[in-house]
Amino acid sequence: MKRKLGSFASALACLALTTGSASAWEPSKPVEIVVAAGAGGASDQMARMIQVAIQKNNLMKQPMVVSLKGGASGAEALIYMKSSSGDANRLLIAYSLIYMLPLSAKIPFNWRDLTPVSVVALDQFVLWTNAQLPYKTVKEFADAAKSANPPFKMGGTGSKREDHVLTVFLEKKTGAKFAYLPYKSGGEAATQLVGNHTQSNVNNPSENLEVWRAGQVRPLCVFDKERIQYKTKVTDTMSWNDIPTCRDQGVDVQYLMLRAMFLPGKVTPEQTAFYVDLFRKVTETREYKEYMEKQALKPIFLTGKDMLKFLEEDDALNKSLMTEAGFVAN
């Protein structure tokens, strides 16, 4: 295993040296960006932003098409990418699913089966409740949840995934118990919260943005060591930066999720270099910068050895969290 990782790291190091110059290779047919989730969720929204940024700024001659493959909790997309070895016309927009699903479902997939291109953003998560409910702080919400019968319903995206893990750790930190309900996307989880079918969710900012702006949901805290950086008002009274951290509210639970691009395995260094250059250009566009602020994402660009180091550390962290939550399949 060490030898395999060493070869992989060497290949990425070589790639890092070659990405300074333009790549001679470019796609000769439409490029498919694969989303391992349903319509309306954060991955779908980001894929479509990338699609628009590339088109409007003429960053690629061929069009980019978005392909939703959220079946089997996202396993459809992962297996699809694994089976696309050598096809440089397919890209996966990845998130923590690449670590968590193989652990919880024992599917034959490892992110090392693919070719890392770049990390393009980091996602924070927020504890939300319906605005019609009286809870203004995490303590008020947790105290009510402790005595609720039946238990409060917590909406999320997928079973034994980041939303479910956050729910488990929220239970451990507060002593409350929740009935976790997995939905097909963050958009559906938001709809269920607005309709009072659930009392809370832990959607990332983009998935609850419009219903927050409409005054239908209330943010209680952000699961990070620092507040979301954006200070422009989203509602009449609040910006993203006005949401306190969960740690400041007495619940020390922190989690950041990658947003990253992967090619299938066994593509050439020239093909990988083309996409590294493409996504570097995407992060410089107005569309990307506006999207980062509107959706309250942390902008970042990692590739080569830096990306590999990030993936290894993030993989280890997610495995630790999944193990502690009891979600790793035997």
TORPASE-178802 format. One record per residue (C-alpha): y, x, z. Coordinates in steps of 0.02 Angstrom, whole numbers, padded with zeros to 5 digits, always signed. Each point is the difference from the previous one (the first is absolute). Example, Ala and Ser with C-alpha at 12.3 -4.5 7.8 and 13.67 -1.06 7.14 Angstrom:
! residues 2
-00225+00615+00390/+00172+00069-00033/
This chain:
! residues 330
+00000+00000+00000/+00121+00143+00042/-00037+00080-00167/+00037-00164-00091/+00165-00022+00090/+00046+00181-00032/-00025-00023-00187/+00101-00160+00005/+00143+00084+00093/-00001+00145-00123/+00013-00121-00145/+00148-00087+00082/+00083+00168+00033/-00014+00042-00184/+00071-00170-00042/+00150+00029+00113/+00041+00158-00101/-00007-00092-00165/+00102-00155+00039/+00167+00087-00023/-00015-00007-00189/-00025-00151-00110/-00178-00050-00036/-00061+00002-00180/-00114-00149+00032/+00061-00178+00004/-00087-00170-00006/-00042-00067-00173/-00032-00179+00058/+00064-00117+00138/-00023+00066+00178/-00081-00114+00128/+00065+00005+00178/-00136-00071+00112/+00046-00099+00156/-00135-00017+00134/+00073-00163+00066/+00054-00174-00051/+00159-00062-00082/+00161+00005+00101/-00049+00135+00124/+00090+00165+00026/-00112+00098-00119/+00025-00128-00138/+00188+00004+00028/+00008+00190-00005/-00108+00009-00157/+00119-00118-00089/+00152+00100+00058/-00079+00156-00073/-00039-00094-00161/+00182-00055-00015/+00072+00172+00045/-00106+00086-00133/+00045-00128-00132/+00187-00010+00035/+00021+00189+00008/-00115+00039-00148/-00105+00117+00105/-00159-00027-00102/-00029-00049-00181/-00148-00113+00039/+00020-00159+00104/-00070-00013+00176/-00097-00158+00046/-00041-00061+00176/-00181-00046+00034/-00042-00096+00160/-00173+00044+00066/+00000-00062+00179/-00177-00069-00002/-00118+00044+00144/+00150+00045+00110/+00056+00132-00125/-00171+00079-00030/+00008-00064-00180/+00147+00117-00035/-00076+00151+00086/-00167-00014-00091/+00092-00035-00164/+00098+00161+00020/-00153+00100+00051/-00092-00062-00156/+00148+00048-00111/-00032+00187+00014/+00094+00097-00132/+00111-00147-00052/+00181+00058+00019/+00067-00170-00053/-00039-00078+00169/+00093+00026+00164/-00033-00068+00174/+00147-00044+00112/-00084+00044+00164/+00029-00040+00182/-00102+00016+00161/-00140-00101-00081/-00064+00163-00076/-00046+00061+00175/-00041-00162+00090/-00109-00099-00119/-00133+00134-00022/-00012+00012+00190/-00011-00187+00034/-00104-00055-00149/-00098+00157-00042/+00044-00009-00184/-00044+00155-00102/+00179+00062-00018/+00103+00145+00064/+00179+00037-00051/-00061+00174-00047/-00092-00084-00144/+00172-00024-00079/+00141+00117-00052/+00153-00005+00114/+00165-00009-00095/+00139-00034+00125/+00050-00089+00160/+00153-00103-00046/+00043-00095+00161/-00050-00038+00179/-00013-00175+00069/+00047-00059+00175/-00068-00158+00079/+00090-00134+00100/-00059-00130+00126/+00064-00168-00061/-00001-00175+00073/+00056-00168-00067/+00187-00024+00026/-00030-00175+00071/-00094+00075+00147/+00106+00049+00150/-00056+00182+00019/+00139+00129-00020/-00088+00154+00072/-00174+00075-00004/-00020-00036+00186/+00041-00184-00021/-00121-00012-00146/-00140+00097+00088/+00018-00101+00161/-00016-00161-00098/-00149+00068-00097/-00090+00047+00161/+00001-00179+00062/-00025-00085-00168/-00153-00113-00019/-00057+00003-00137/+00055+00179-00034/+00151+00036-00109/-00048+00027-00182/+00047+00168-00077/+00006+00003-00189/-00041+00158-00095/-00058+00077-00163/-00187+00028+00002/-00126+00022+00139/-00017+00169+00086/+00153+00067-00088/+00170+00062+00057/+00062-00173+00054/-00161-00031+00097/+00009+00173+00081/+00180-00031+00054/-00053-00167+00074/-00138+00082+00102/+00118+00131+00069/+00130-00132+00037/-00134-00089+00102/-00043+00160+00092/+00181+00039+00042/+00053-00176+00053/-00160-00080+00067/+00022-00148-00119/-00139-00063-00112/+00025-00060-00178/-00105-00094-00126/+00019+00115-00151/+00000-00090-00168/-00015+00109-00156/+00084-00057-00161/-00005+00062-00178/+00174+00076+00005/+00152+00028+00108/+00088-00135-00100/-00131-00127+00052/+00011+00059+00181/+00188-00029-00007/-00023-00175-00070/-00122-00044+00139/+00124+00060+00132/+00142-00100-00074/-00111-00154-00003/-00041+00020+00186/-00184+00024-00040/+00011+00166+00093/+00115+00055+00141/+00024+00179-00058/-00041+00135-00126/+00025+00187-00014/+00057+00003-00181/+00093+00149-00066/+00185-00033-00036/-00015-00042-00185/-00128-00136+00027/+00112-00098+00120/+00168+00045-00075/+00042-00164-00087/-00060-00113+00141/+00098+00105+00126/+00156-00012-00108/-00029-00189-00006/-00005-00008+00190/-00181-00056+00006/-00074+00148+00097/+00062+00115+00138/-00037+00188+00017/-00044+00055+00176/-00032+00187-00022/-00049+00138-00123/-00159+00100+00028/+00078+00173-00013/+00079+00132+00109/+00167-00031-00083/+00093-00150-00068/+00005-00043-00184/+00144+00101-00072/+00093-00131-00104/+00158-00074+00077/+00057-00123-00133/-00011-00179+00064/-00152-00094-00064/+00037-00162+00092/+00170-00060+00061/-00022+00094+00163/-00133+00136-00020/-00044+00154-00102/-00169+00085-00003/+00072+00130+00118/+00038-00136+00129/-00187-00030+00029/-00053+00097+00156/-00155+00108+00001/-00153-00070+00087/+00003+00154+00112/+00177-00046+00057/-00069-00173+00038/-00135+00074+00112/-00142-00001-00128/-00032+00177-00062/-00094-00034-00162/+00047+00102-00154/-00066-00004-00178/+00064+00054-00171/-00090-00039-00162/+00002+00103-00158/+00045-00065-00172/-00078+00123-00121/-00055+00019-00180/-00174+00057-00051/-00084+00031-00167/-00188-00013-00023/-00104+00156+00026/-00032+00129-00136/+00167-00014-00088/+00081+00159-00066/+00138+00099+00087/+00115-00041-00147/-00030-00187+00024/+00032+00013+00186/+00158+00102-00030/+00067-00135-00114/-00013-00131+00137/+00069+00116+00135/+00153+00023-00109/+00007-00187-00039/+00000-00055+00181/+00124+00134+00049/+00116-00077-00128/-00038-00175+00066/+00058+00052+00174/+00166+00054-00074/+00036-00168-00082/+00121-00131+00064/-00142-00127+00001/-00104+00106+00120/+00147+00037+00116/+00054-00181+00007/-00179-00055+00030/-00021+00123+00144/+00149-00076+00089/-00034-00181-00045/-00182+00011+00057/+00039+00117+00146/-00118+00138-00055/+00014+00183+00046/+00031+00100-00160/-00107+00155-00021/-00075+00103-00140/-00153+00108+00031/-00117+00080-00125/-00115+00150-00016/-00047+00090+00160/+00125-00100+00104/-00081-00163-00055/-00175+00065+00034/+00051+00054+00176/+00077-00171+00031/-00156-00091-00062/-00118+00102+00108/+00105-00031+00157/+00027-00184-00040/-00185-00024-00034/-00042+00075+00170/+00129-00110+00089/-00063-00160-00082/-00180+00044+00040/+00048+00027+00183/+00091-00168+00008/-00143-00091-00086/-00126+00078+00119/+00101-00046+00155/+00022-00177-00064/-00189-00014-00025/+00014-00032-00187/-00111+00140-00067/-00162-00068-00070/-00162+00073+00068/
